[in-house]
Amino acid sequence: MMTLVYTVAALVVLGVVLAVVLYFVAQRFRVVEDPRIDQVESLLPGANCGACGYPGCRGMAEALVSDEDISALYCPVGGTATMKPIAEFLGKAAPEREPEVAVVRCAGSCALKPDGTTVRPRHSHYDGAPSCAIESATYAGDTGCSFGCLGKGDCVVVCAFDAIHINPQTGLPEVIDEKCTSCGKCVKACPKMIIELRRRGPKGRRVFVSCINKDKGAVTRKACEVGCIGCGKCVKVCEFEAITLENNLAYIDPVKCRLCRKCVAECPQNSIIEVGFPTKKPTQSVSQEGLS
């Protein structure tokens, strides 16, 4: 009986000693988390999209609190409206960036026109897994343009904000500006790299070349009626040096562009798109009899 009592007593003493040791070890190596992290996280959108470069809003909050200079940290989902109160709360300078939106740089519609033709004719039919990534890795595409959109919707799948959809008639993705948060997931998901983040522009107005085809003009013209042929007319007419021509493809710098739209009217292929501008009213001619 005494042996049993001694055994139990020894185990109790050993348990108490180990508990005390564990307590002091925990106190010695405990990590004290800055309480501001929780408050900053509550100010973030909570999308956890990873567009800021961190796995989620928690990681972004930790970086905002720990870094003295947060000019390189930015939440594209919340934008300046989110970053400003966070910076004020932390007593740091808020980073400012121009609002951006995803832009689809392919206008090669596969919809039938009244004459039964299409802007970008199909020459074959892909019968594999419905994925742009898989099709791009195994197949050049079912049209003559190997640069154009494949239309399988990888960009739609990754969008957490329901901001992009495939138009069933054209087969092209369309971005809903009001929903787009410029998280950039669709940009990364597109194997053809036809989606680009561009400045939203004043009043949502922007001008861009909706083509990434780098083939020579004659080849591009056969593959797509609205493909850029690298003629350079847009470059010559631009007064602000906003357009460059490289590898048979024109590109409009959104920073230099002043939205004059001269390039839109000059482009023989209608490859340059204007977005957000009011519809032009048709001019009415007035006869001399009407003036008399």
BADOGU-945870 format. One line per field, with one value per residue (C-alpha): x, y, z; residue number from 1. Coordinates in steps of 0.25 Angstrom, whole numbers, always signed. Layout:
<sites>
x = X	...
y = Y	...
z = Z	...
nr = NUM	...
</sites>
This chain:
<sites>
x = +0	+11	+18	+5	+4	+19	+17	+4	+11	+24	+15	+7	+20	+26	+14	+14	+29	+27	+15	+23	+34	+25	+19	+32	+36	+23	+25	+40	+37	+23	+20	+13	+5	+2	-13	-13	-12	-26	-31	-24	-30	-44	-41	-37	-48	-46	-46	-33	-31	-15	-15	-6	+5	+1	-7	-19	-23	-17	-3	-5	-9	+3	+12	+5	+7	+22	+27	+31	+30	+17	+18	+20	+8	-5	-19	-24	-38	-40	-32	-29	-42	-37	-22	-24	-31	-21	-10	-16	-19	-4	+1	+8	+8	-3	+1	-7	-9	-18	-30	-29	-38	-36	-36	-37	-28	-35	-46	-46	-61	-66	-80	-87	-89	-101	-93	-90	-75	-68	-57	-48	-51	-50	-42	-43	-50	-44	-50	-42	-43	-50	-38	-30	-17	-19	-23	-11	-1	-6	-12	-10	-25	-36	-35	-24	-19	-10	-10	-25	-34	-37	-51	-51	-52	-40	-41	-56	-53	-42	-50	-56	-64	-72	-66	-63	-72	-71	-80	-87	-88	-74	-67	-59	-58	-65	-61	-72	-64	-73	-69	-55	-45	-33	-28	-20	-24	-30	-17	-9	-19	-19	-9	-10	-7	-18	-23	-16	-18	-20	-23	-38	-36	-45	-59	-56	-51	-39	-33	-25	-21	-30	-20	-7	-4	+11	+10	+13	+1	-3	-3	-11	-21	-24	-26	-35	-42	-39	-25	-14	-5	+6	+4	+8	-3	-7	+8	+9	-4	-2	+3	+7	+16	+7	+7	+19	+21	+29	+28	+17	+8	+4	+3	-3	+3	-9	+0	+4	-10	-18	-31	-31	-36	-29	-23	-37	-41	-28	-27	-31	-34	-42	-32	-32	-44	-50	-58	-66	-68	-82	-88	-86	-98	-100	-98	-110	-108	-116	-121	-120	-135	-137	-128	-136
y = +0	+10	+7	+11	+24	+27	+25	+34	+45	+44	+45	+57	+64	+61	+67	+80	+82	+79	+89	+100	+97	+98	+111	+118	+113	+118	+131	+132	+129	+134	+143	+156	+160	+175	+178	+188	+176	+172	+186	+188	+174	+179	+191	+183	+178	+163	+158	+150	+150	+151	+163	+171	+160	+153	+140	+148	+161	+156	+155	+169	+175	+169	+175	+189	+189	+184	+192	+207	+210	+205	+212	+199	+192	+194	+187	+188	+183	+194	+204	+218	+218	+207	+210	+225	+221	+210	+220	+230	+220	+215	+229	+226	+232	+225	+220	+226	+219	+221	+212	+201	+191	+179	+181	+169	+172	+163	+168	+156	+152	+139	+143	+142	+154	+157	+152	+139	+141	+144	+155	+143	+131	+117	+107	+95	+91	+88	+76	+75	+79	+93	+100	+111	+106	+92	+96	+107	+96	+86	+94	+107	+110	+108	+121	+126	+135	+128	+140	+142	+138	+123	+126	+115	+124	+122	+136	+135	+123	+130	+143	+144	+156	+152	+163	+155	+147	+140	+146	+134	+141	+146	+136	+147	+150	+163	+171	+178	+191	+193	+180	+179	+181	+180	+168	+163	+148	+148	+154	+143	+132	+136	+127	+136	+149	+157	+162	+175	+184	+198	+212	+213	+227	+240	+237	+222	+227	+220	+216	+204	+194	+182	+173	+166	+159	+161	+154	+162	+171	+162	+149	+157	+162	+148	+143	+154	+166	+175	+171	+181	+181	+190	+200	+211	+221	+223	+226	+237	+244	+244	+257	+252	+241	+231	+221	+212	+201	+189	+175	+179	+183	+196	+199	+212	+216	+219	+230	+238	+236	+249	+242	+251	+239	+243	+229	+223	+230	+227	+212	+205	+192	+197	+191	+203	+203	+215	+212	+221	+232	+238	+233	+243	+250	+249	+263	+268	+276	+289	+293	+307	+307	+304	+315	+325
z = +0	+4	-10	-17	-9	-11	-26	-27	-19	-28	-40	-34	-31	-45	-51	-43	-46	-61	-61	-54	-64	-76	-71	-70	-83	-90	-83	-87	-102	-104	-116	-112	-124	-127	-124	-135	-145	-142	-144	-157	-162	-159	-167	-179	-189	-184	-199	-196	-211	-210	-219	-209	-210	-197	-194	-188	-181	-168	-175	-181	-167	-161	-171	-170	-155	-155	-167	-164	-179	-185	-198	-205	-199	-205	-205	-219	-215	-205	-212	-206	-199	-190	-189	-185	-171	-169	-171	-162	-151	-152	-153	-166	-180	-189	-202	-214	-227	-239	-239	-249	-256	-264	-279	-289	-301	-311	-320	-329	-328	-333	-334	-348	-356	-365	-377	-369	-367	-354	-350	-346	-354	-348	-356	-346	-333	-320	-313	-300	-286	-285	-280	-286	-279	-284	-298	-299	-295	-305	-316	-323	-324	-333	-341	-350	-339	-329	-320	-318	-307	-305	-298	-289	-277	-267	-264	-260	-251	-243	-241	-227	-230	-242	-250	-263	-272	-285	-296	-302	-315	-317	-309	-302	-287	-283	-271	-262	-258	-246	-240	-244	-232	-240	-232	-244	-243	-257	-262	-256	-261	-275	-283	-295	-286	-293	-280	-275	-263	-268	-261	-261	-266	-263	-263	-267	-280	-287	-300	-303	-314	-313	-320	-316	-329	-333	-346	-359	-364	-376	-367	-356	-366	-371	-357	-351	-357	-345	-342	-341	-354	-349	-360	-350	-354	-339	-335	-346	-342	-327	-322	-308	-312	-304	-315	-318	-329	-326	-332	-342	-330	-325	-311	-304	-291	-281	-274	-286	-293	-293	-298	-311	-319	-332	-332	-332	-344	-351	-349	-362	-355	-343	-334	-324	-314	-307	-294	-285	-295	-298	-311	-322	-327	-342	-349	-356	-369	-370	-384	-389	-391	-376	-373	-381
nr = 1	2	3	4	5	6	7	8	9	10	11	12	13	14	15	16	17	18	19	20	21	22	23	24	25	26	27	28	29	30	31	32	33	34	35	36	37	38	39	40	41	42	43	44	45	46	47	48	49	50	51	52	53	54	55	56	57	58	59	60	61	62	63	64	65	66	67	68	69	70	71	72	73	74	75	76	77	78	79	80	81	82	83	84	85	86	87	88	89	90	91	92	93	94	95	96	97	98	99	100	101	102	103	104	105	106	107	108	109	110	111	112	113	114	115	116	117	118	119	120	121	122	123	124	125	126	127	128	129	130	131	132	133	134	135	136	137	138	139	140	141	142	143	144	145	146	147	148	149	150	151	152	153	154	155	156	157	158	159	160	161	162	163	164	165	166	167	168	169	170	171	172	173	174	175	176	177	178	179	180	181	182	183	184	185	186	187	188	189	190	191	192	193	194	195	196	197	198	199	200	201	202	203	204	205	206	207	208	209	210	211	212	213	214	215	216	217	218	219	220	221	222	223	224	225	226	227	228	229	230	231	232	233	234	235	236	237	238	239	240	241	242	243	244	245	246	247	248	249	250	251	252	253	254	255	256	257	258	259	260	261	262	263	264	265	266	267	268	269	270	271	272	273	274	275	276	277	278	279	280	281	282	283	284	285	286	287	288	289	290	291	292
</sites>
